[in-house]
């Protein structure tokens, strides 16, 4: 992983890849998703950081009775994905589903 990062840094500059983005292992957090791979397959769910961020946005909105449209859209998208994941609804990703 470090060799790949060095190659990217040589091509795009020293700040192209931050050290915190060079994760490895199982589970692995990638772009706000926790990914677990095992013999049964792959499982993805929102990282604890994302869940805490969503809770903060919801609590702030409830306490101020205000939520701007951009934040509402981002929150709706994240919660929609999380709900689909929770109920094993991967229809958008599945090509052979008969719904």
Buried (B, 14 or more C-beta within 10 A) or exposed (E): EEEEBEEEEEEEEEEEBEEEEEEEEEBEBEEEBBBEEEEEEEEBBBBEEBBEBBEEBEEEBEEEEEBEEEEEEEBEEBEEBBEBBEEEBEEEEEEEEEE
